[in-house]
Amino acid sequence: MGSEMDVKEAVTVAKQHILDIFREEGVENLGLEEVERDNQQGEWFVTVGFSRPWDMPRNALATLAGGVPRRVYKIVRISENTNHVLSVKDREAHA
């Protein structure tokens, strides 16, 4: 008897996957951005944002001036039936 993945499970799987595959890149400030479920395909699309050390302001003056780290956004596609991640892609920047 299979059970459907709910939104909380999808978000947890997506965040853990990002932490695992980008572990050596020092991911910081990981956060949920968007969640979408494709009912026909039985897939979740979870967008998470994060920053890495090279995304931080370049100098102390920029930091003091309120420099905010650049964020990277990834869409994690998850199969609802298997709970496996199918892909991780860059989210196109919104204009």
Beta strands, then each sheet from edge to edge (+ up, - down):
strand 1: 28-38
strand 2: 43-51
strand 3: 72-79
strand 4: 85-90
sheet 1: 1+ 2- 3+ 4-
end
